[in-house]
Amino acid sequence: MLSAFVQVTLLFTGHGDLIYLLKIPSFIVIWYMMAVLIILGVRRAISLPLTIRAAFSDCMRVKGKLLGLGSLVAGLMLVFLGFIYLAKSFLAGVPFLFWSVAIAGFLIYFLSILALYVFALPLIVTKRCTLKKALQSAYFATKRHWFSVLVLFIIINLIMIIALLPLGIGAIWAL
């Protein structure tokens, strides 16, 4: 309830973009939940019993690495928000087309870096790699196919946006 009150206050005071700063801790929790889902999928693939307790205990073994990866994603979000604020303030008199192209270019860069983090998560959870080794392996796996990975991420995001339009009901099937 307090979070909703703070969000409404920020919206009415003209600082609506600061709402994203409130969501940074949720990014870390979401990455942890994605790790639990990966563990459940691996346990299902090798015919082990599916217990939530075992999945959470497997993820707790790499909790520092997951926290580091979640912090990197949150930092990437902050860099993206900082770039948008920078574009808004410095390009205030410039036509919309020019600064929208700059933001779109940075968004493409952002999605390509996010792909590395998404592919590093299963390596951290299943193989217990270090954060550096997982990011290197994800980079080398996507190095030659970065454009197709980027197009795939854009298509997935567009499907999610379209699914969320009718009050989020379509997200049940899109997830």
Number of C-alpha atoms within 10 A of each C-alpha: 6 7 11 10 10 13 19 14 14 15 14 10 9 9 12 13 13 13 17 12 12 11 13 17 12 12 15 20 14 12 20 22 14 16 24 22 17 18 23 20 14 17 16 12 9 8 9 10 10 14 10 13 10 15 19 18 13 18 24 15 12 18 17 13 20 22 15 14 24 23 17 15 20 19 13 15 19 15 13 17 16 12 16 18 13 12 16 15 10 10 13 11 8 11 9 10 8 10 17 14 11 13 16 11 11 15 15 15 13 16 17 19 16 18 18 22 21 16 17 23 26 20 18 23 26 15 10 17 18 16 19 13 14 23 21 13 17 20 18 13 13 17 12 10 10 17 12 11 17 20 14 13 17 15 12 14 13 12 15 18 15 14 18 15 11 10 8 13 11 16 16 10 8 14 9
